[in-house]
Amino acid sequence: MGSLTTNMGEESQPSLTSKISTVVPATPRGNERGTYNLGYMDLLMKLHYVRTVHFFSPQAAQGLSIFDLKKPMFPLLDPYSHISGRIRRSESSGRPFIKCNDAGVRIVESHCDKTLEEWFNQKGYSIHELVHDHVLGPDLAFSPLLFLKFTWFKCGGLCVGLSWSHVLGDAFSAFNFITKWSHALAGHVPPKSLHVNPNYEELQSLPINSIQDSQIPIVKRATILDEERWIAATDTKIVTHTFYVSYNQLQDSVTSSQESNNTCCFEIVSALVWKCLAQIRSYSEPKDVVICEYHSENYEFPTNIGLEFSTVEASSKVSVSESDVLELATLIGSEKKKVEKHVMEKLVEESEGREDFIVYGTRLTFVNLEEEGNVIYGVKLINGEKPMVANCALHGVGDEGVVLVLPAPQDKEDGGKIGRLVTVSLPEKEVEQLKDKLGSEWAIPSHP
């Protein structure tokens, strides 16, 4: 288990130093090492990355050392052999797969010179600096698929930050992996074998629908500067920011709309942001948006199969920027959404997995993470305390941007009710304009 210490520069403050080491599966496989074949959705998402953070109070993290936090990872990796593997390409087809070679995952230990309170006051629920900034490549065959970063704050608080290659699985898969790590920390290790990965040809039975069936280009081919570096080239600076929408701010709108059409919080929040961004992009307001939802009932094993993308299109006669929020929410939640999964998979099938695509942000994309709070807040340290707050962001998104809606922590001032975190990744100028608009027109502050 090697170790490397790095000094962080001015731009990385307030984190002062980081130590990087490697953790491998507890049980070496020797000659039994195999391969993990990537499915169509896995390959479609390969230029994207899921980044999660869980903040814990000083009481929750009290007495924990880096050894305590790393130790559960060794047995945890046993049933997830592909997570500690490395990307390879088929010599015959060029299609990527994962070689289960026990190369390991990276563990980063970091220390912050601020208390949690100071961090929240200055940064809000930002993931910046608390998750290792990794992408696969340029030495693709040597690039870890996962980085786990532990940041201690001056007050004794702890942040657990995960950088997860989307090729491994979706956001709930990433959250579930951290939950399993916390279970292992408490002494509950999963069984040795959880899943047998079928050959990728058998993962999905693709319909014969033509790609031209889709009227909205939900996916676009990406340009990458180096085929061994899995990140799309872009001229637009995308920045990430998280807004906190309280339970009270949601309640009136949700209650009134549920009386007639059962509109949910995700639809209300998405409609509000859609309307605001249409006003900001008055030169070309987004008439059509993409909705990303999850339909896997079992996240025991990481997967992208449960991802479902659909498109919603406002009438050409309607101005989104002047529309009522509830009308837009009803449109988002309607059965008129067109599911595009078969179109997306067909693209990968026809290119044999060799081409590169951007999914999130090709069109303005809204991601529904609000239904699985038991997964997102299922992480508990040894003393059983849940995180103060959990957040998630996506890396590698396109110029149109992505909006994630997920549960906020319980609001103690409002009887333990739960609001929403809205994490946006948008062009830098639009984020600043969105802060102003949500603050002035909707009383939603830019910090919690």
C-alpha positions as CSV (number, residue, x, y, z in Angstrom):
1,M,0.0,0.0,0.0
2,G,1.9,3.0,-1.3
3,S,1.5,6.6,0.0
4,L,2.1,10.0,-1.5
5,T,2.0,13.4,0.2
6,T,1.2,16.5,-1.9
7,N,1.1,20.2,-1.0
8,M,-2.0,22.0,-2.2
9,G,-1.6,25.4,-4.0
10,E,-3.3,28.7,-3.3
11,E,-6.3,27.8,-5.5
12,S,-6.9,24.7,-3.4
13,Q,-7.1,26.4,0.0
14,P,-8.5,25.8,2.6
15,S,-7.3,22.2,2.2
16,L,-3.6,22.3,3.3
17,T,-2.2,18.8,2.6
18,S,-3.3,15.6,1.1
19,K,-1.9,12.0,1.5
20,I,-2.8,9.6,-1.3
21,S,-2.6,5.8,-0.8
22,T,-4.0,2.7,-2.5
23,V,-6.4,0.0,-1.1
24,V,-6.8,-3.3,-2.8
25,P,-9.2,-6.2,-2.3
26,A,-8.5,-8.2,0.9
27,T,-8.4,-11.5,-1.0
28,P,-6.0,-11.7,-3.9
29,R,-7.4,-13.5,-6.9
30,G,-4.2,-14.6,-8.5
31,N,-4.9,-16.5,-11.7
32,E,-8.6,-16.2,-11.2
33,R,-8.6,-12.6,-12.3
34,G,-11.2,-12.0,-14.9
35,T,-12.9,-9.3,-17.0
36,Y,-16.0,-7.2,-16.5
37,N,-17.9,-6.5,-19.7
38,L,-19.4,-3.1,-20.0
39,G,-23.0,-2.7,-21.2
40,Y,-24.4,-0.2,-23.6
41,M,-25.5,2.3,-20.9
42,D,-22.1,1.9,-19.1
43,L,-20.2,2.9,-22.3
44,L,-22.7,5.7,-23.1
45,M,-21.9,7.3,-19.7
46,K,-18.1,6.8,-19.8
47,L,-17.2,10.6,-20.1
48,H,-19.3,11.4,-17.0
49,Y,-18.4,11.2,-13.3
50,V,-20.5,11.1,-10.1
51,R,-19.2,13.1,-7.1
52,T,-20.8,12.8,-3.7
53,V,-20.1,14.2,-0.2
54,H,-21.3,13.4,3.2
55,F,-20.6,15.8,6.1
56,F,-20.4,14.4,9.6
57,S,-20.3,16.3,12.9
58,P,-17.3,16.2,15.3
59,Q,-19.4,13.9,17.6
60,A,-20.0,11.5,14.8
61,A,-16.3,11.4,13.7
62,Q,-14.8,11.4,17.2
63,G,-12.0,9.0,17.7
64,L,-11.8,7.8,14.1
65,S,-8.4,7.6,12.4
66,I,-7.5,7.2,8.8
67,F,-6.7,3.6,9.5
68,D,-10.2,3.1,10.9
69,L,-11.7,4.6,7.7
70,K,-9.5,2.7,5.3
71,K,-9.6,-0.7,6.9
72,P,-13.3,-1.6,5.8
73,M,-12.4,-0.9,2.2
74,F,-10.2,-4.0,1.9
75,P,-13.0,-6.6,2.5
76,L,-15.6,-4.4,0.8
77,L,-13.7,-4.6,-2.5
78,D,-13.8,-8.4,-2.5
79,P,-17.3,-8.7,-3.9
80,Y,-16.8,-5.7,-6.2
81,S,-13.7,-6.9,-8.1
82,H,-14.3,-4.6,-11.1
83,I,-14.3,-1.4,-9.0
84,S,-10.6,-2.0,-8.2
85,G,-9.8,-2.9,-11.8
86,R,-8.6,-0.9,-14.8
87,I,-9.9,-0.1,-18.2
88,R,-8.6,-2.1,-21.2
89,R,-9.7,-2.3,-24.8
90,S,-10.5,-5.4,-26.9
91,E,-7.7,-6.1,-29.3
92,S,-10.2,-7.1,-32.0
93,S,-13.0,-4.6,-31.7
94,G,-11.5,-1.8,-29.6
95,R,-14.4,-2.0,-27.2
96,P,-13.5,-1.0,-23.6
97,F,-13.9,-3.4,-20.7
98,I,-12.6,-3.6,-17.2
99,K,-9.7,-5.9,-16.3
100,C,-10.3,-7.2,-12.8
101,N,-6.6,-7.0,-11.8
102,D,-6.8,-5.9,-8.2
103,A,-5.0,-2.7,-9.0
104,G,-7.1,-1.0,-6.2
105,V,-8.8,2.3,-5.5
106,R,-7.2,5.5,-4.2
107,I,-7.7,6.9,-0.7
108,V,-7.0,10.6,-0.1
109,E,-6.5,12.0,3.4
110,S,-6.9,15.8,3.7
111,H,-7.0,18.4,6.5
112,C,-8.9,21.7,6.4
113,D,-8.0,24.8,8.4
114,K,-11.7,25.8,8.9
115,T,-14.5,24.5,11.1
116,L,-17.6,23.0,9.5
117,E,-19.5,26.1,10.5
118,E,-17.0,28.3,8.8
119,W,-17.0,26.1,5.7
120,F,-20.8,26.1,5.4
121,N,-20.9,29.9,5.9
122,Q,-18.3,30.4,3.2
123,K,-18.9,27.5,0.8
124,G,-22.4,26.3,1.5
125,Y,-22.8,22.7,0.6
126,S,-20.2,22.8,-2.1
127,I,-18.3,19.7,-3.1
128,H,-15.4,21.7,-4.5
129,E,-12.1,20.6,-2.9
130,L,-13.8,17.9,-0.9
131,V,-13.8,15.4,-3.7
132,H,-10.6,14.4,-5.6
133,D,-10.7,16.0,-9.0
134,H,-10.1,12.9,-11.1
135,V,-10.9,11.7,-14.6
136,L,-9.9,8.5,-16.4
137,G,-6.6,8.9,-18.3
138,P,-4.3,9.9,-19.9
139,D,-2.7,6.6,-18.8
140,L,-6.1,4.8,-19.1
141,A,-4.7,1.4,-18.2
142,F,-3.4,2.7,-14.9
143,S,-6.2,5.1,-13.9
144,P,-8.3,4.2,-10.8
145,L,-12.0,4.1,-11.3
146,L,-12.7,5.4,-7.8
147,F,-11.2,8.0,-5.4
148,L,-12.4,8.3,-1.8
149,K,-11.3,11.4,0.1
150,F,-11.5,12.0,3.8
151,T,-11.3,15.6,4.9
152,W,-11.0,16.5,8.6
153,F,-12.0,20.0,9.7
154,K,-10.4,22.0,12.4
155,C,-13.4,21.3,14.7
156,G,-13.1,17.6,14.3
157,G,-15.8,17.2,11.7
158,L,-15.4,14.9,8.7
159,C,-16.4,15.0,5.1
160,V,-16.4,11.7,3.1
161,G,-16.0,12.6,-0.6
162,L,-16.4,10.1,-3.5
163,S,-15.3,10.5,-7.1
164,W,-17.0,7.7,-9.0
165,S,-16.5,6.9,-12.7
166,H,-20.0,6.8,-14.2
167,V,-19.0,3.8,-16.3
168,L,-19.3,1.8,-13.0
169,G,-22.9,2.7,-12.3
170,D,-25.3,5.6,-11.7
171,A,-25.5,8.1,-8.8
172,F,-27.6,5.8,-6.6
173,S,-25.0,3.0,-7.2
174,A,-22.3,5.5,-5.9
175,F,-24.4,6.4,-2.9
176,N,-25.0,2.7,-2.1
177,F,-21.3,2.0,-2.3
178,I,-20.6,4.6,0.3
179,T,-23.4,3.1,2.4
180,K,-21.9,-0.3,2.1
181,W,-18.5,1.2,3.2
182,S,-20.2,2.6,6.3
183,H,-21.7,-0.8,7.0
184,A,-18.3,-2.4,6.7
185,L,-17.0,0.3,9.1
186,A,-19.5,-1.0,11.6
187,G,-18.4,-4.6,11.0
188,H,-21.0,-5.7,8.5
189,V,-19.2,-6.9,5.4
190,P,-21.2,-8.0,2.3
191,P,-20.9,-11.6,1.1
192,K,-18.0,-12.6,-1.2
193,S,-20.0,-12.8,-4.3
194,L,-23.0,-10.6,-5.1
195,H,-23.4,-10.8,-8.8
196,V,-22.3,-12.5,-12.0
197,N,-21.9,-10.0,-14.9
198,P,-23.3,-11.4,-18.1
199,N,-21.7,-10.7,-21.5
200,Y,-22.5,-7.3,-22.7
201,E,-24.3,-8.7,-25.8
202,E,-26.9,-10.1,-23.4
203,L,-27.3,-7.1,-21.1
204,Q,-30.1,-5.6,-23.2
205,S,-32.3,-6.7,-26.0
206,L,-32.4,-3.6,-28.1
207,P,-35.5,-2.8,-30.2
208,I,-35.0,-2.1,-33.9
209,N,-36.2,1.5,-33.6
210,S,-34.1,3.8,-35.7
211,I,-32.1,6.6,-34.2
212,Q,-34.1,9.0,-36.3
213,D,-37.2,8.1,-34.2
214,S,-36.0,10.7,-31.7
215,Q,-36.9,14.3,-32.6
216,I,-34.7,15.8,-29.9
217,P,-31.0,15.1,-29.9
218,I,-30.7,13.9,-26.3
219,V,-27.1,12.6,-26.9
220,K,-24.4,14.1,-28.9
221,R,-21.0,12.7,-30.1
222,A,-18.2,14.2,-28.0
223,T,-14.8,15.5,-29.0
224,I,-12.0,14.4,-26.7
225,L,-8.4,15.7,-27.1
226,D,-7.0,12.3,-26.3
227,E,-8.8,8.9,-26.8
228,E,-7.1,7.7,-23.6
229,R,-8.4,10.6,-21.5
230,W,-12.1,10.2,-20.9
231,I,-13.4,13.8,-20.6
232,A,-15.1,15.8,-23.3
233,A,-13.3,18.9,-24.7
234,T,-15.3,22.1,-24.2
235,D,-14.8,25.9,-24.5
236,T,-17.4,26.7,-21.8
237,K,-16.5,27.0,-18.2
238,I,-19.0,24.9,-16.2
239,V,-19.3,25.6,-12.5
240,T,-21.3,23.9,-9.8
241,H,-23.4,25.5,-7.1
242,T,-26.0,24.2,-4.6
243,F,-29.2,26.0,-3.5
244,Y,-31.2,25.0,-0.5
245,V,-35.0,25.1,-0.9
246,S,-36.7,24.8,2.5
247,Y,-39.7,22.7,3.2
248,N,-41.9,25.8,3.8
249,Q,-40.9,27.3,0.4
250,L,-42.0,24.1,-1.3
251,Q,-45.1,23.3,0.7
252,D,-47.7,25.8,-0.6
253,S,-46.9,25.1,-4.2
254,V,-46.8,21.3,-3.8
255,T,-49.9,21.1,-1.7
256,S,-52.0,23.2,-4.1
257,S,-50.9,21.2,-7.1
258,Q,-51.2,17.8,-5.5
259,E,-54.9,18.4,-5.0
260,S,-55.4,18.1,-8.7
261,N,-52.5,16.3,-10.4
262,N,-50.2,14.8,-7.7
263,T,-47.3,17.0,-8.7
264,C,-44.1,16.2,-6.7
265,C,-41.3,18.3,-5.3
266,F,-38.9,17.4,-8.1
267,E,-41.3,18.6,-10.7
268,I,-42.0,21.9,-8.9
269,V,-38.3,22.6,-8.4
270,S,-37.3,21.6,-11.9
271,A,-40.1,23.8,-13.4
272,L,-38.9,26.8,-11.3
273,V,-35.3,26.4,-12.5
274,W,-36.5,25.8,-16.1
275,K,-38.5,29.0,-16.0
276,C,-35.6,31.0,-14.6
277,L,-33.1,29.7,-17.1
278,A,-35.5,30.5,-19.9
279,Q,-35.6,34.1,-18.7
280,I,-31.8,34.1,-18.5
281,R,-31.5,32.6,-22.0
282,S,-34.0,34.9,-23.5
283,Y,-32.0,34.9,-26.7
284,S,-32.8,31.2,-27.1
285,E,-35.0,29.8,-24.3
286,P,-34.9,26.0,-23.8
287,K,-38.2,24.7,-25.2
288,D,-37.2,21.1,-24.6
289,V,-35.5,19.5,-21.6
290,V,-34.3,16.1,-20.6
291,I,-35.5,14.3,-17.4
292,C,-33.3,11.7,-15.9
293,E,-34.9,9.2,-13.4
294,Y,-33.9,5.9,-11.8
295,H,-35.9,2.7,-12.0
296,S,-33.6,0.1,-10.5
297,E,-35.2,-1.7,-7.5
298,N,-31.9,-3.2,-6.3
299,Y,-28.7,-1.3,-5.9
300,E,-26.9,-4.2,-4.3
301,F,-24.5,-4.2,-7.3
302,P,-23.5,-1.1,-9.2
303,T,-25.3,-0.6,-12.5
304,N,-26.4,1.9,-15.1
305,I,-29.3,-0.3,-16.3
306,G,-31.8,1.5,-14.2
307,L,-31.1,4.9,-15.8
308,E,-34.1,6.3,-17.8
309,F,-33.9,9.4,-19.9
310,S,-37.0,11.1,-21.3
311,T,-37.7,14.3,-23.1
312,V,-40.3,17.0,-22.4
313,E,-41.1,19.7,-25.0
314,A,-43.1,22.8,-24.4
315,S,-45.4,24.0,-27.2
316,S,-43.9,26.3,-29.8
317,K,-46.7,28.7,-29.0
318,V,-45.8,28.8,-25.3
319,S,-43.2,31.1,-23.8
320,V,-41.4,29.1,-21.1
321,S,-40.1,32.3,-19.4
322,E,-43.6,33.6,-19.0
323,S,-45.3,30.3,-18.1
324,D,-46.8,29.4,-14.7
325,V,-44.4,27.2,-12.7
326,L,-47.2,24.7,-11.9
327,E,-48.0,24.4,-15.6
328,L,-44.4,23.5,-16.4
329,A,-44.3,21.1,-13.4
330,T,-47.4,19.4,-14.8
331,L,-45.7,19.1,-18.2
332,I,-42.6,17.5,-16.6
333,G,-44.7,15.0,-14.7
334,S,-47.1,14.2,-17.5
335,E,-47.3,10.9,-19.5
336,K,-46.3,12.9,-22.6
337,K,-42.6,12.4,-21.7
338,K,-40.9,10.4,-24.5
339,V,-38.5,7.7,-23.2
340,E,-35.3,7.8,-25.2
341,K,-33.4,4.9,-23.8
342,H,-33.6,2.6,-26.8
343,V,-32.3,5.5,-29.0
344,M,-29.3,6.1,-26.7
345,E,-28.4,2.4,-26.5
346,K,-28.7,2.0,-30.3
347,L,-26.0,4.7,-30.7
348,V,-23.5,2.7,-28.7
349,E,-24.5,-0.6,-30.3
350,E,-23.9,0.8,-33.8
351,S,-20.5,2.2,-32.9
352,E,-19.5,-1.0,-31.0
353,G,-18.7,1.1,-28.0
354,R,-15.8,2.9,-29.7
355,E,-17.4,6.4,-30.0
356,D,-17.6,9.0,-27.3
357,F,-20.9,10.7,-26.2
358,I,-22.1,13.4,-23.9
359,V,-25.5,12.7,-22.2
360,Y,-25.9,15.1,-19.3
361,G,-26.1,18.7,-20.6
362,T,-26.6,18.0,-24.3
363,R,-30.0,19.5,-23.5
364,L,-30.9,21.2,-20.2
365,T,-31.1,18.1,-18.0
366,F,-33.0,17.6,-14.7
367,V,-32.0,14.6,-12.5
368,N,-34.4,13.2,-10.0
369,L,-32.6,12.0,-6.9
370,E,-35.3,12.8,-4.4
371,E,-37.0,9.5,-4.1
372,E,-34.2,7.5,-2.4
373,G,-33.4,9.5,0.7
374,N,-32.9,6.2,2.6
375,V,-30.0,5.5,0.2
376,I,-28.5,9.0,0.2
377,Y,-28.7,9.3,4.0
378,G,-28.1,5.7,4.7
379,V,-24.4,6.3,5.6
380,K,-23.7,6.0,9.3
381,L,-20.4,6.1,11.2
382,I,-19.6,3.7,14.0
383,N,-21.7,5.5,16.6
384,G,-24.8,5.3,14.3
385,E,-25.0,9.0,13.5
386,K,-26.2,10.0,10.1
387,P,-24.5,12.7,8.0
388,M,-25.4,16.3,8.7
389,V,-25.9,16.8,5.0
390,A,-25.2,14.8,1.8
391,N,-24.8,16.3,-1.7
392,C,-24.1,15.1,-5.2
393,A,-22.8,16.7,-8.5
394,L,-22.0,15.4,-12.0
395,H,-18.8,16.2,-13.8
396,G,-18.2,16.2,-17.6
397,V,-21.6,17.8,-18.4
398,G,-22.4,19.6,-21.7
399,D,-22.9,23.3,-22.2
400,E,-26.7,23.3,-21.6
401,G,-26.1,22.2,-18.0
402,V,-27.6,19.8,-15.5
403,V,-29.8,20.3,-12.4
404,L,-29.9,17.7,-9.6
405,V,-32.7,17.6,-7.1
406,L,-32.1,15.6,-3.9
407,P,-33.3,15.5,-0.3
408,A,-32.0,18.1,2.1
409,P,-31.2,17.3,5.7
410,Q,-34.1,17.5,8.2
411,D,-34.9,21.1,9.2
412,K,-34.8,21.2,13.0
413,E,-36.5,24.6,13.0
414,D,-39.5,23.2,11.1
415,G,-40.2,20.0,13.0
416,G,-37.8,17.9,11.2
417,K,-39.3,18.5,7.7
418,I,-37.2,17.9,4.7
419,G,-36.5,20.5,1.9
420,R,-34.5,20.0,-1.2
421,L,-30.9,20.6,-2.3
422,V,-30.7,21.8,-5.9
423,T,-27.2,21.3,-7.3
424,V,-26.7,23.0,-10.7
425,S,-23.7,22.7,-13.1
426,L,-24.1,25.5,-15.6
427,P,-22.0,28.0,-17.5
428,E,-20.4,30.3,-15.0
429,K,-22.3,33.5,-16.0
430,E,-25.6,31.7,-15.8
431,V,-24.9,30.5,-12.3
432,E,-24.4,34.1,-11.1
433,Q,-27.6,35.2,-12.8
434,L,-29.5,32.2,-11.4
435,K,-28.4,33.2,-7.9
436,D,-29.7,36.7,-8.3
437,K,-33.0,35.6,-9.8
438,L,-33.8,32.9,-7.3
439,G,-32.8,35.2,-4.5
440,S,-34.7,38.3,-5.6
441,E,-37.8,36.7,-7.1
442,W,-38.2,33.5,-5.0
443,A,-36.4,34.2,-1.8
444,I,-34.1,31.3,-2.3
445,P,-30.6,32.2,-0.9
446,S,-27.4,31.2,-2.7
447,H,-26.2,29.7,0.6
448,P,-28.1,27.6,3.1
